[in-house]
Amino acid sequence: MQRPPAASLKVSRSNRLGCFFGSLIFLFSLAPLHAVWSEQALWRSSAIALIWLLLSSVLLLSWRRMPSGSLRWDGEAWHWSGSAQSIQAVRIQYDFQQCMWIQVRVESGPQFGVWLEAGTAQPEQWRAMRRALVWSDEVGSHASQAETHSVQVLS
């Protein structure tokens, strides 16, 4: 299988994902309001409100802490501008055609998730990046299957 050409994509915090999280927070806020309006016990209303506050905080913090930088495929390897370490693997977690959630694993450190959107790039850039990601994901999964098979044969 032929390697895809070089591709680069600037990554920033997603407004679309922020609106989605905001909608979820609004919907979650209906639960404590319903508990108060239906005159449930004070402890139950307080517990629901606390859960809403925790979930809302998690959503807001995760959105605000989304990594930003530049993801680049040079035809041989992946590079992330937000890290001086080289990237070991990039795996597609969710692919919605116009947006993707990928996991980036660096050599020494935790892996992190990156949300990519077509709206932040020129159409040619997005298609080139998707092609490189899908190719890399397929090659990586075949390599990990081969490693697993060789370990099982050796055992």
Backbone hydrogen bonds, N-H to C=O, Kabsch-Sander energy under -0.5 kcal/mol:
donor,donor_aa,acceptor,acceptor_aa,energy
7,A,73,W,-2.4
9,L,71,L,-2.4
11,V,69,G,-3.4
18,G,14,S,-1.9
19,C,15,N,-2.5
20,F,16,R,-2.0
21,F,17,L,-2.7
22,G,18,G,-2.5
23,S,19,C,-2.3
24,L,20,F,-2.2
25,I,21,F,-2.5
26,F,22,G,-2.3
27,L,23,S,-2.6
28,F,24,L,-2.9
29,S,25,I,-1.7
30,L,26,F,-0.6
30,L,27,L,-1.1
31,A,27,L,-0.5
31,A,28,F,-1.1
33,L,29,S,-1.4
34,H,30,L,-2.6
35,A,31,A,-2.2
36,V,32,P,-2.0
37,W,33,L,-2.8
38,S,34,H,-2.5
39,E,36,V,-1.4
40,Q,35,A,-2.1
45,S,41,A,-2.4
46,S,42,L,-2.6
47,A,43,W,-2.2
48,I,44,R,-2.4
49,A,45,S,-2.3
50,L,46,S,-2.4
51,I,47,A,-2.4
52,W,48,I,-2.4
53,L,49,A,-2.4
54,L,50,L,-2.5
55,L,51,I,-2.8
56,S,52,W,-2.6
57,S,53,L,-2.2
58,V,54,L,-2.4
59,L,55,L,-2.4
60,L,56,S,-2.6
61,L,57,S,-2.8
62,S,58,V,-2.5
63,W,59,L,-2.0
64,R,60,L,-2.6
65,R,61,L,-2.0
66,M,63,W,-1.2
69,G,11,V,-2.3
71,L,9,L,-2.6
72,R,70,S,-0.5
72,R,79,H,-2.8
73,W,7,A,-3.4
74,D,72,R,-0.5
74,D,77,A,-2.1
79,H,72,R,-2.5
81,S,70,S,-2.2
83,S,80,W,-1.5
87,I,78,W,-0.8
88,Q,105,R,-2.8
89,A,105,R,-1.6
91,R,103,Q,-2.7
93,Q,91,R,-0.5
93,Q,101,W,-2.8
94,Y,101,W,-1.9
96,F,94,Y,-0.5
96,F,99,C,-2.9
98,Q,96,F,-2.6
100,M,116,L,-2.4
101,W,94,Y,-2.5
102,I,100,M,-0.5
102,I,114,V,-2.6
103,Q,91,R,-3.0
104,V,112,F,-3.2
105,R,89,A,-2.9
105,R,103,Q,-0.5
106,V,104,V,-0.5
107,E,86,S,-1.9
109,G,107,E,-0.5
112,F,104,V,-2.3
114,V,102,I,-2.5
116,L,100,M,-3.0
116,L,114,V,-0.6
118,A,98,Q,-3.1
120,T,117,E,-0.8
121,A,118,A,-1.9
126,W,122,Q,-2.3
127,R,123,P,-2.3
128,A,124,E,-2.2
129,M,125,Q,-2.5
130,R,126,W,-2.8
131,R,127,R,-2.4
132,A,128,A,-2.2
133,L,129,M,-2.8
134,V,130,R,-3.0
135,W,131,R,-2.3
136,S,132,A,-2.7
137,D,133,L,-2.7
138,E,134,V,-2.5
139,V,135,W,-2.7
140,G,136,S,-2.7
141,S,137,D,-2.3
142,H,138,E,-2.1
143,A,139,V,-2.3
144,S,140,G,-2.3
145,Q,141,S,-1.9
146,A,142,H,-2.2
147,E,143,A,-2.3
148,T,144,S,-2.3
149,H,145,Q,-2.5
150,S,146,A,-2.5
151,V,147,E,-2.2
152,Q,148,T,-2.1
153,V,149,H,-2.2
154,L,150,S,-2.1
155,S,151,V,-1.5
